[in-house]
Amino acid sequence: MKRYPLTYNEFKKELTEGKFLGLRCLECGIIITPPISVCTSCGSSNLEITPISNKGKTKTFTVIRVGPRGFDTPYIVAMMELEDGPWVVGNVLGVNPDEADMDLIEKEVSIGYKLLPYNDAEGGVEGIVLTFTPRN
């Protein structure tokens, strides 16, 4: 059985230690994160672990006013384009959701993480979400 080059648990562990990792496709060269088993561009499973910059720019966002149980609302969810190419989704920190406007688009951000609460309904798996903090 083929092993994933980078599992979710390994990705999460490295992220909590300050290392943002992805996978580089050895066939077409794109970088993918978070980890998956095949390249989203060419379908190859020939992937290697690669460090990724923790910087990017906001491409789009939305303010969540009615969220899932256990989440404090309102909060901002955004899609970022990383300096290394991949696009990722996460929560924006340091911006008042009631004041979020189009000035957030193309804003440079630093990427971090937030651990999600332990949830017995999901088999006891602690999750992780990427966070984006605008850089001035």
Rosetta constraint file for C-alpha pairs under 8 A:
AtomPair CA 4 CA 36 HARMONIC 7.72 0.50
AtomPair CA 4 CA 37 HARMONIC 6.00 0.50
AtomPair CA 5 CA 23 HARMONIC 7.98 0.50
AtomPair CA 5 CA 37 HARMONIC 7.73 0.50
AtomPair CA 5 CA 47 HARMONIC 6.84 0.50
AtomPair CA 5 CA 48 HARMONIC 6.47 0.50
AtomPair CA 5 CA 49 HARMONIC 6.71 0.50
AtomPair CA 6 CA 10 HARMONIC 6.20 0.50
AtomPair CA 6 CA 11 HARMONIC 6.46 0.50
AtomPair CA 6 CA 22 HARMONIC 7.92 0.50
AtomPair CA 6 CA 23 HARMONIC 7.58 0.50
AtomPair CA 6 CA 35 HARMONIC 6.07 0.50
AtomPair CA 6 CA 36 HARMONIC 7.83 0.50
AtomPair CA 6 CA 49 HARMONIC 6.68 0.50
AtomPair CA 7 CA 11 HARMONIC 6.11 0.50
AtomPair CA 7 CA 35 HARMONIC 6.60 0.50
AtomPair CA 7 CA 36 HARMONIC 7.89 0.50
AtomPair CA 8 CA 12 HARMONIC 6.03 0.50
AtomPair CA 8 CA 34 HARMONIC 7.71 0.50
AtomPair CA 8 CA 35 HARMONIC 6.54 0.50
AtomPair CA 9 CA 13 HARMONIC 6.06 0.50
AtomPair CA 10 CA 14 HARMONIC 6.12 0.50
AtomPair CA 11 CA 15 HARMONIC 6.11 0.50
AtomPair CA 11 CA 20 HARMONIC 7.70 0.50
AtomPair CA 11 CA 21 HARMONIC 6.51 0.50
AtomPair CA 11 CA 22 HARMONIC 8.00 0.50
AtomPair CA 11 CA 34 HARMONIC 7.52 0.50
AtomPair CA 11 CA 35 HARMONIC 7.25 0.50
AtomPair CA 12 CA 16 HARMONIC 6.27 0.50
AtomPair CA 12 CA 128 HARMONIC 6.82 0.50
AtomPair CA 13 CA 17 HARMONIC 6.48 0.50
AtomPair CA 14 CA 18 HARMONIC 6.44 0.50
AtomPair CA 14 CA 19 HARMONIC 5.08 0.50
AtomPair CA 14 CA 20 HARMONIC 6.71 0.50
AtomPair CA 14 CA 21 HARMONIC 7.32 0.50
AtomPair CA 15 CA 19 HARMONIC 4.91 0.50
AtomPair CA 15 CA 20 HARMONIC 5.24 0.50
AtomPair CA 15 CA 21 HARMONIC 7.40 0.50
AtomPair CA 15 CA 112 HARMONIC 7.90 0.50
AtomPair CA 15 CA 113 HARMONIC 7.29 0.50
AtomPair CA 16 CA 113 HARMONIC 7.35 0.50
AtomPair CA 19 CA 51 HARMONIC 7.12 0.50
AtomPair CA 20 CA 51 HARMONIC 5.97 0.50
AtomPair CA 20 CA 52 HARMONIC 5.50 0.50
AtomPair CA 20 CA 53 HARMONIC 6.98 0.50
AtomPair CA 20 CA 54 HARMONIC 6.52 0.50
AtomPair CA 21 CA 33 HARMONIC 7.27 0.50
AtomPair CA 21 CA 34 HARMONIC 7.91 0.50
AtomPair CA 21 CA 49 HARMONIC 6.78 0.50
AtomPair CA 21 CA 50 HARMONIC 5.73 0.50
AtomPair CA 21 CA 51 HARMONIC 4.52 0.50
AtomPair CA 21 CA 52 HARMONIC 5.39 0.50
AtomPair CA 22 CA 31 HARMONIC 6.47 0.50
AtomPair CA 22 CA 32 HARMONIC 5.52 0.50
AtomPair CA 22 CA 33 HARMONIC 4.67 0.50
AtomPair CA 22 CA 34 HARMONIC 6.23 0.50
AtomPair CA 22 CA 35 HARMONIC 6.09 0.50
AtomPair CA 22 CA 49 HARMONIC 5.83 0.50
AtomPair CA 22 CA 50 HARMONIC 5.38 0.50
AtomPair CA 22 CA 51 HARMONIC 6.17 0.50
AtomPair CA 22 CA 52 HARMONIC 6.24 0.50
AtomPair CA 23 CA 31 HARMONIC 5.47 0.50
AtomPair CA 23 CA 32 HARMONIC 5.11 0.50
AtomPair CA 23 CA 33 HARMONIC 6.48 0.50
AtomPair CA 23 CA 35 HARMONIC 6.48 0.50
AtomPair CA 23 CA 47 HARMONIC 5.83 0.50
AtomPair CA 23 CA 48 HARMONIC 5.31 0.50
AtomPair CA 23 CA 49 HARMONIC 4.60 0.50
AtomPair CA 23 CA 50 HARMONIC 5.52 0.50
AtomPair CA 24 CA 29 HARMONIC 5.94 0.50
AtomPair CA 24 CA 30 HARMONIC 5.69 0.50
AtomPair CA 24 CA 31 HARMONIC 4.40 0.50
AtomPair CA 24 CA 32 HARMONIC 6.37 0.50
AtomPair CA 24 CA 47 HARMONIC 5.51 0.50
AtomPair CA 24 CA 48 HARMONIC 5.34 0.50
AtomPair CA 24 CA 49 HARMONIC 6.35 0.50
AtomPair CA 24 CA 50 HARMONIC 6.16 0.50
AtomPair CA 25 CA 29 HARMONIC 4.85 0.50
AtomPair CA 25 CA 30 HARMONIC 5.55 0.50
AtomPair CA 25 CA 31 HARMONIC 6.40 0.50
AtomPair CA 25 CA 32 HARMONIC 7.82 0.50
AtomPair CA 25 CA 39 HARMONIC 6.20 0.50
AtomPair CA 25 CA 44 HARMONIC 7.18 0.50
AtomPair CA 25 CA 45 HARMONIC 7.69 0.50
AtomPair CA 25 CA 46 HARMONIC 6.08 0.50
AtomPair CA 25 CA 47 HARMONIC 4.59 0.50
AtomPair CA 25 CA 48 HARMONIC 6.65 0.50
AtomPair CA 26 CA 46 HARMONIC 5.68 0.50
AtomPair CA 26 CA 47 HARMONIC 5.67 0.50
AtomPair CA 26 CA 48 HARMONIC 7.05 0.50
AtomPair CA 27 CA 42 HARMONIC 7.73 0.50
AtomPair CA 27 CA 44 HARMONIC 6.76 0.50
AtomPair CA 27 CA 46 HARMONIC 6.82 0.50
AtomPair CA 28 CA 41 HARMONIC 7.66 0.50
AtomPair CA 28 CA 42 HARMONIC 6.86 0.50
AtomPair CA 30 CA 39 HARMONIC 7.92 0.50
AtomPair CA 30 CA 41 HARMONIC 7.52 0.50
AtomPair CA 30 CA 85 HARMONIC 7.59 0.50
AtomPair CA 31 CA 84 HARMONIC 7.13 0.50
AtomPair CA 31 CA 85 HARMONIC 6.65 0.50
AtomPair CA 31 CA 86 HARMONIC 6.14 0.50
AtomPair CA 32 CA 36 HARMONIC 7.67 0.50
AtomPair CA 32 CA 39 HARMONIC 7.18 0.50
AtomPair CA 32 CA 40 HARMONIC 7.61 0.50
AtomPair CA 32 CA 86 HARMONIC 5.85 0.50
AtomPair CA 33 CA 86 HARMONIC 6.56 0.50
AtomPair CA 33 CA 87 HARMONIC 7.90 0.50
AtomPair CA 33 CA 88 HARMONIC 7.28 0.50
AtomPair CA 34 CA 88 HARMONIC 7.76 0.50
AtomPair CA 37 CA 45 HARMONIC 6.17 0.50
AtomPair CA 38 CA 43 HARMONIC 5.37 0.50
AtomPair CA 38 CA 44 HARMONIC 5.43 0.50
AtomPair CA 38 CA 45 HARMONIC 4.49 0.50
AtomPair CA 38 CA 46 HARMONIC 7.61 0.50
AtomPair CA 38 CA 47 HARMONIC 7.53 0.50
AtomPair CA 39 CA 43 HARMONIC 4.67 0.50
AtomPair CA 39 CA 44 HARMONIC 5.26 0.50
AtomPair CA 39 CA 45 HARMONIC 6.33 0.50
AtomPair CA 39 CA 47 HARMONIC 7.54 0.50
AtomPair CA 52 CA 84 HARMONIC 6.46 0.50
AtomPair CA 53 CA 82 HARMONIC 7.21 0.50
AtomPair CA 53 CA 83 HARMONIC 6.42 0.50
AtomPair CA 53 CA 84 HARMONIC 6.50 0.50
AtomPair CA 54 CA 82 HARMONIC 7.35 0.50
AtomPair CA 54 CA 83 HARMONIC 7.95 0.50
AtomPair CA 54 CA 110 HARMONIC 5.72 0.50
AtomPair CA 54 CA 111 HARMONIC 4.98 0.50
AtomPair CA 54 CA 112 HARMONIC 7.46 0.50
AtomPair CA 55 CA 82 HARMONIC 5.90 0.50
AtomPair CA 55 CA 83 HARMONIC 5.98 0.50
AtomPair CA 55 CA 108 HARMONIC 7.22 0.50
AtomPair CA 55 CA 109 HARMONIC 5.76 0.50
AtomPair CA 55 CA 110 HARMONIC 4.71 0.50
AtomPair CA 55 CA 111 HARMONIC 6.00 0.50
AtomPair CA 56 CA 80 HARMONIC 6.11 0.50
AtomPair CA 56 CA 81 HARMONIC 5.38 0.50
AtomPair CA 56 CA 82 HARMONIC 4.01 0.50
AtomPair CA 56 CA 83 HARMONIC 5.15 0.50
AtomPair CA 56 CA 108 HARMONIC 5.74 0.50
AtomPair CA 56 CA 109 HARMONIC 5.47 0.50
AtomPair CA 56 CA 110 HARMONIC 6.67 0.50
AtomPair CA 56 CA 111 HARMONIC 7.66 0.50
AtomPair CA 57 CA 80 HARMONIC 5.35 0.50
AtomPair CA 57 CA 81 HARMONIC 5.43 0.50
AtomPair CA 57 CA 82 HARMONIC 6.56 0.50
AtomPair CA 57 CA 83 HARMONIC 7.86 0.50
AtomPair CA 57 CA 105 HARMONIC 7.59 0.50
AtomPair CA 57 CA 106 HARMONIC 5.08 0.50
AtomPair CA 57 CA 107 HARMONIC 5.33 0.50
AtomPair CA 57 CA 108 HARMONIC 4.49 0.50
AtomPair CA 57 CA 109 HARMONIC 5.81 0.50
AtomPair CA 58 CA 78 HARMONIC 6.74 0.50
AtomPair CA 58 CA 79 HARMONIC 6.07 0.50
AtomPair CA 58 CA 80 HARMONIC 4.49 0.50
AtomPair CA 58 CA 81 HARMONIC 6.56 0.50
AtomPair CA 58 CA 104 HARMONIC 6.65 0.50
AtomPair CA 58 CA 105 HARMONIC 5.15 0.50
AtomPair CA 58 CA 106 HARMONIC 4.84 0.50
AtomPair CA 58 CA 107 HARMONIC 5.41 0.50
AtomPair CA 58 CA 108 HARMONIC 6.69 0.50
AtomPair CA 58 CA 109 HARMONIC 7.25 0.50
AtomPair CA 59 CA 78 HARMONIC 7.43 0.50
AtomPair CA 59 CA 79 HARMONIC 5.67 0.50
AtomPair CA 59 CA 80 HARMONIC 5.43 0.50
AtomPair CA 59 CA 81 HARMONIC 6.60 0.50
AtomPair CA 59 CA 105 HARMONIC 5.52 0.50
AtomPair CA 59 CA 106 HARMONIC 5.90 0.50
AtomPair CA 60 CA 78 HARMONIC 5.68 0.50
AtomPair CA 60 CA 79 HARMONIC 5.40 0.50
AtomPair CA 60 CA 80 HARMONIC 7.33 0.50
AtomPair CA 60 CA 105 HARMONIC 6.17 0.50
AtomPair CA 61 CA 76 HARMONIC 6.77 0.50
AtomPair CA 61 CA 77 HARMONIC 5.59 0.50
AtomPair CA 61 CA 78 HARMONIC 3.97 0.50
AtomPair CA 61 CA 79 HARMONIC 6.16 0.50
AtomPair CA 61 CA 105 HARMONIC 7.90 0.50
AtomPair CA 62 CA 76 HARMONIC 5.78 0.50
AtomPair CA 62 CA 77 HARMONIC 5.53 0.50
AtomPair CA 62 CA 78 HARMONIC 6.39 0.50
AtomPair CA 63 CA 74 HARMONIC 6.57 0.50
AtomPair CA 63 CA 75 HARMONIC 5.68 0.50
AtomPair CA 63 CA 76 HARMONIC 4.50 0.50
AtomPair CA 63 CA 77 HARMONIC 6.35 0.50
AtomPair CA 63 CA 97 HARMONIC 6.19 0.50
AtomPair CA 63 CA 100 HARMONIC 7.93 0.50
AtomPair CA 64 CA 73 HARMONIC 6.59 0.50
AtomPair CA 64 CA 74 HARMONIC 5.36 0.50
AtomPair CA 64 CA 75 HARMONIC 5.33 0.50
AtomPair CA 64 CA 76 HARMONIC 6.00 0.50
AtomPair CA 64 CA 77 HARMONIC 7.07 0.50
AtomPair CA 65 CA 73 HARMONIC 5.38 0.50
AtomPair CA 65 CA 74 HARMONIC 4.49 0.50
AtomPair CA 65 CA 75 HARMONIC 6.92 0.50
AtomPair CA 66 CA 73 HARMONIC 6.46 0.50
AtomPair CA 66 CA 74 HARMONIC 7.21 0.50
AtomPair CA 67 CA 71 HARMONIC 6.06 0.50
AtomPair CA 67 CA 72 HARMONIC 7.36 0.50
AtomPair CA 67 CA 73 HARMONIC 6.26 0.50
AtomPair CA 67 CA 74 HARMONIC 7.77 0.50
AtomPair CA 74 CA 97 HARMONIC 6.27 0.50
AtomPair CA 75 CA 91 HARMONIC 7.27 0.50
AtomPair CA 75 CA 92 HARMONIC 7.52 0.50
AtomPair CA 75 CA 97 HARMONIC 5.71 0.50
AtomPair CA 76 CA 91 HARMONIC 5.61 0.50
AtomPair CA 76 CA 92 HARMONIC 5.37 0.50
AtomPair CA 76 CA 93 HARMONIC 7.82 0.50
AtomPair CA 76 CA 97 HARMONIC 5.99 0.50
AtomPair CA 77 CA 89 HARMONIC 7.02 0.50
AtomPair CA 77 CA 90 HARMONIC 5.57 0.50
AtomPair CA 77 CA 91 HARMONIC 4.55 0.50
AtomPair CA 77 CA 92 HARMONIC 6.11 0.50
AtomPair CA 78 CA 89 HARMONIC 5.66 0.50
AtomPair CA 78 CA 90 HARMONIC 5.67 0.50
AtomPair CA 78 CA 91 HARMONIC 6.14 0.50
AtomPair CA 78 CA 92 HARMONIC 6.56 0.50
AtomPair CA 79 CA 87 HARMONIC 6.62 0.50
AtomPair CA 79 CA 88 HARMONIC 5.60 0.50
AtomPair CA 79 CA 89 HARMONIC 4.49 0.50
AtomPair CA 79 CA 90 HARMONIC 6.69 0.50
AtomPair CA 80 CA 87 HARMONIC 5.38 0.50
AtomPair CA 80 CA 88 HARMONIC 5.37 0.50
AtomPair CA 80 CA 89 HARMONIC 6.32 0.50
AtomPair CA 81 CA 85 HARMONIC 6.28 0.50
AtomPair CA 81 CA 86 HARMONIC 5.92 0.50
AtomPair CA 81 CA 87 HARMONIC 4.36 0.50
AtomPair CA 81 CA 88 HARMONIC 6.62 0.50
AtomPair CA 82 CA 86 HARMONIC 5.54 0.50
AtomPair CA 82 CA 87 HARMONIC 5.99 0.50
AtomPair CA 82 CA 88 HARMONIC 7.49 0.50
AtomPair CA 89 CA 130 HARMONIC 6.98 0.50
AtomPair CA 90 CA 129 HARMONIC 6.04 0.50
AtomPair CA 90 CA 130 HARMONIC 4.62 0.50
AtomPair CA 90 CA 131 HARMONIC 5.21 0.50
AtomPair CA 90 CA 132 HARMONIC 6.72 0.50
AtomPair CA 91 CA 129 HARMONIC 7.34 0.50
AtomPair CA 91 CA 130 HARMONIC 6.42 0.50
AtomPair CA 91 CA 131 HARMONIC 4.72 0.50
AtomPair CA 91 CA 132 HARMONIC 6.04 0.50
AtomPair CA 92 CA 131 HARMONIC 5.72 0.50
AtomPair CA 92 CA 132 HARMONIC 4.69 0.50
AtomPair CA 92 CA 133 HARMONIC 6.03 0.50
AtomPair CA 92 CA 134 HARMONIC 7.86 0.50
AtomPair CA 93 CA 131 HARMONIC 6.63 0.50
AtomPair CA 93 CA 132 HARMONIC 5.94 0.50
AtomPair CA 93 CA 133 HARMONIC 5.17 0.50
AtomPair CA 93 CA 134 HARMONIC 7.62 0.50
AtomPair CA 94 CA 133 HARMONIC 6.28 0.50
AtomPair CA 94 CA 134 HARMONIC 7.26 0.50
AtomPair CA 95 CA 99 HARMONIC 7.34 0.50
AtomPair CA 95 CA 100 HARMONIC 6.70 0.50
AtomPair CA 96 CA 100 HARMONIC 6.31 0.50
AtomPair CA 100 CA 104 HARMONIC 6.81 0.50
AtomPair CA 103 CA 107 HARMONIC 7.21 0.50
AtomPair CA 107 CA 134 HARMONIC 6.53 0.50
AtomPair CA 107 CA 135 HARMONIC 7.56 0.50
AtomPair CA 108 CA 134 HARMONIC 5.82 0.50
AtomPair CA 108 CA 135 HARMONIC 5.57 0.50
AtomPair CA 108 CA 136 HARMONIC 7.70 0.50
AtomPair CA 109 CA 132 HARMONIC 5.71 0.50
AtomPair CA 109 CA 133 HARMONIC 5.18 0.50
AtomPair CA 109 CA 134 HARMONIC 4.19 0.50
AtomPair CA 109 CA 135 HARMONIC 5.10 0.50
AtomPair CA 110 CA 132 HARMONIC 5.64 0.50
AtomPair CA 110 CA 133 HARMONIC 5.28 0.50
AtomPair CA 110 CA 134 HARMONIC 6.42 0.50
AtomPair CA 110 CA 135 HARMONIC 6.57 0.50
AtomPair CA 111 CA 130 HARMONIC 6.72 0.50
AtomPair CA 111 CA 131 HARMONIC 5.60 0.50
AtomPair CA 111 CA 132 HARMONIC 4.74 0.50
AtomPair CA 111 CA 133 HARMONIC 6.50 0.50
AtomPair CA 112 CA 130 HARMONIC 5.78 0.50
AtomPair CA 112 CA 131 HARMONIC 4.92 0.50
AtomPair CA 112 CA 132 HARMONIC 6.27 0.50
AtomPair CA 112 CA 133 HARMONIC 7.73 0.50
AtomPair CA 113 CA 128 HARMONIC 6.67 0.50
AtomPair CA 113 CA 129 HARMONIC 5.59 0.50
AtomPair CA 113 CA 130 HARMONIC 4.37 0.50
AtomPair CA 113 CA 131 HARMONIC 4.91 0.50
AtomPair CA 114 CA 128 HARMONIC 5.72 0.50
AtomPair CA 114 CA 129 HARMONIC 5.38 0.50
AtomPair CA 114 CA 130 HARMONIC 6.41 0.50
AtomPair CA 114 CA 131 HARMONIC 6.58 0.50
AtomPair CA 115 CA 126 HARMONIC 7.10 0.50
AtomPair CA 115 CA 127 HARMONIC 5.93 0.50
AtomPair CA 115 CA 128 HARMONIC 4.45 0.50
AtomPair CA 115 CA 129 HARMONIC 6.45 0.50
AtomPair CA 116 CA 126 HARMONIC 6.02 0.50
AtomPair CA 116 CA 127 HARMONIC 4.88 0.50
AtomPair CA 116 CA 128 HARMONIC 5.34 0.50
AtomPair CA 116 CA 129 HARMONIC 6.97 0.50
AtomPair CA 117 CA 126 HARMONIC 6.15 0.50
AtomPair CA 117 CA 127 HARMONIC 7.11 0.50
AtomPair CA 118 CA 124 HARMONIC 6.11 0.50
AtomPair CA 118 CA 125 HARMONIC 6.29 0.50
AtomPair CA 118 CA 126 HARMONIC 4.75 0.50
AtomPair CA 118 CA 127 HARMONIC 7.43 0.50
AtomPair CA 119 CA 123 HARMONIC 7.05 0.50
AtomPair CA 119 CA 124 HARMONIC 5.28 0.50
AtomPair CA 119 CA 125 HARMONIC 6.41 0.50
AtomPair CA 119 CA 126 HARMONIC 6.71 0.50
AtomPair CA 120 CA 124 HARMONIC 4.45 0.50
AtomPair CA 120 CA 125 HARMONIC 7.46 0.50
